[in-house]
Amino acid sequence: MVNRDESEVAVMAEMPPLTAAIRQRPDAHLNVAVSGEIDIQSAPQLRLTLDEALSDGAHVVEVDFSGVEFCDCYGLGVLLEARRRAARKGTALRLVSVTSPLVRHLLRRTGTAAVLLGSPGGVSSREVHGSERSG
């Protein structure tokens, strides 16, 4: 049995739980609204939710990150794998409404922003960042 000191338990109790809900939009796209923190403990829950969304047969799945405060490398791995699975099925998967500075920083530092934030039509990295490079 693992003993945890009181401060570690208190920190874990303060972490908001991950919630995720799948909603069908009027335009036949799926929206997956995610809120909380995505880490080693909650990433499996995100994986299950994205698996469910991808099994629906929608052509576009948008993952709304407006409620996500933090995402670590485990969460990033789940997102990238879900994007790969989606691409194999002909489904576009992208993140929308990424408001957390920590999550935006993770996407920039890992070079995954263009892949995960691209438009559902599959815009290339050059097209996503083209306006930043020109001028």
N, C-alpha and C positions, 0 to 999 in steps of 0.2 A: 504494500500500500504506500502511495506517495504522500508525504506530508508537505503541505504548503503553508508558508507563513501567512499571517493575517493580511499583510499588505498585498500580496499576490492575489488572494481570494477577493479582497476589496476591489482591486483593479478589474478583475474578471467580472465581478458583479455589476460594475459600472458600464461595461461594454453593451451598446445597444444590440438587441438581437437583429438578425437579418430577416427581412420580410420581402417576399416577392409575390407578385400577382400578375397573372396573364390576362390581358383584355383584348378582345377582338375589336378592331376599329372599323368604322363604317366603310373605309376604303379597302377592306379585306386584309389589311396588314395586322400583324399581332404586335402588341405593346407589352413588354415585360417591365413592370414598375418594380424597381429594387430599392430598398432603403436599409440603412444600417451600415455595418462594417463587414467587409469581406476579407477573411483571413483563413488560416489553416483550418480553423474549426467550422467556419460557415461556408467555405468554398464548396463542399459536397452538396449542400442545400442549393446553392446557385446552379451547380451542374445538373441536378435533378430537374429544377425548374426550366432551365434552357433545353434539356432533353425533351421535356414535355412540350415546350413551345415548338421545337423543331419537328416533332412528330405530327403536328397539326396539318402540315402540308402547305402552310402559308408561303408566299413568295418573298415576303419581307418581314423580318422580325427586328423590331427596334427595342433595344434595352435601355430603358429610361433610368439614368444614373443621378437624377436630381436629388434623390434622397440618400445617396451613398456618400459617407463621410471619409471612408478609408478603404483602400484595396491594396493587398500585398501581392507578392509574386505568385502565391497559390491562386488567388482570384484571377490574376492576369492570365495564368496558365489555363484556367477554366474557360475564360473568354476566348482565348486564341484557339483552343481545341474546339469549342462550339462553333467558331467561325469557320474552321476547316470542315467540320461535319456539315455545316450549312452549305458551304460552297459545293461540296460533293453532291448535295441534293438539289442544287440549283436555287438555293434560298440565299438571299442577302441578309446578313446579320450585321448590325452596327449599333454602337453606343450613341445615345442622344442625351442632351441636357447634363453633360458632365460639369457640375458646378464646384466640386471640391478641388481646392488648389493642390491637395495631396495627390488626388487621383490624376489630375492634369499633369502634374510633375512626373508621376510614374509613367504615364503614356509617352511623354516627351523624352524622358531619360532612357527608356527602353526602345525607342524608335517604333513603337506600335501605334502611335496616334493616327497616322494615315491609314493604317489597316483597319483599325477598330472604329474610327470616326468617319470613314469614307461614306459617300452617298450610297444608297441601296443599289444604284446602277453599276457599281464597281469602278468608280473613278480611281485612276492610278494615283500613286503618291505624288508624282510630278504635277498632276492637275490639282490636287488638294493644296499643295504648297507653292504652286506656280506664281501666285500673286505676291507671295513673300519674297520670292527670288528675283522677280523682275523689278526693273526701275532703278 
